[in-house]
Amino acid sequence: MDQYEASEFMIDLRDINMSWDQLITDEDELVEAGYPQSLINHWIENGMIASFSPNDGGIKHFYTQDVFKATAVQLKLQSEAEHDMETTD
């Protein structure tokens, strides 16, 4: 994954309302759950989540497990960025 400023795609887990018990989710559900579209696009572009489109008119679908892993990575990067900011102040 390319390095980037974690603050560019900040998320707060308290604002994410995701149904983690589903096997598959789609792009619209992720946005509705509170994920910024720019973060979803970043994950796709960098191979963090792979989309597929079953016969639903081209709607991008993702495995929820992949979204969970990408979320964990994002939160870790955010935490590291916050720590770095605290130590440089």
Secondary structure by P-SEA (a helix, b strand, c coil): ccccccccccccccccccccccccccaaaaaaacccaaaaaaaaaaccbbbbbccccccccccaaaaaaaaaaaaaaaaaaaaaaaaac
